[in-house]
C-alpha cells in the first residue's frame, strides 16, 4: 500500500474513532508513560486508536475484555513503536488474553531437525506472524513490580522477530551500526550473565540471562519502565535502545526528579 493511501486511511480512522477521555485520563499515569512528553502522549493516543482498529483482543477461558483492558494493552504496546511505525505490528491480528498465567505445551523442531517438547508456565508469548498471548493478572498487577512489563516484553519480541527471528537484534535503522549493536549487547549480556551467576546486586530480572532475545526484551521493559536504571548500569545499551526506539525516556524522568 502506498504511503499516501495508508496515511489517508489512518486519517479517516482517527476522524471517526478515538480513546474515550475518561479512560485516557484514568490510564495516563502508567509508569511506562512517565518518560513521555506532552506531544508524545498526544501522538500515543492516535497510535492507540489505530492499533485498536487493527487488532482483535480476545479473552480466553471466558475472560471478558473491557474497553479499559483494551486501552491498557494498546497504550503499552504502542509505546515501543511511538517513533517507529505501526507497520512493525502488521501481518497478524489477534491478541489472546488469559485470566492469569497459562501453560505452554507444544513440540517444535530445531534447526538440526531434533524435536523438543515445551511444557512451561508463562505470563506472555509471541509467535512470528501469529498471535500474541498475555496474562491479564500480570498486566493488572504491573504497578506492584517496577521494571516488569509483560506487554512491552512480548511486543519487543514481536519487533525483534521481524529481523531473522528472535535473536536480540531487531532490524536496525540506516544510521545505526550492526557492529556496534552486537558489540554493545554481547558485552552487556556477558556482564549480566556473570552477575546472575554470582547472584548479587541484581536490579534487572535475571530472566534476561536466558538468551540474547530475552535480554533485549527485558532491557526494553526496563528502558521504558525505569530508564534511569538502564542508563546507569548499561549506558551503552541505553544509547542503542534510544537510537533504535528513537526515544530518550530518561530525559523526562530526570526532569521530574529535578522538579520534586
Ligand atoms: Zn520473553
Boltz pocket constraint, residues with backbone or C-beta under 6 A from the ligand:
constraints:
  - pocket:
      binder: B
      contacts: [[A, 153], [A, 157], [A, 213], [A, 214], [A, 217]]
      max_distance: 6.0
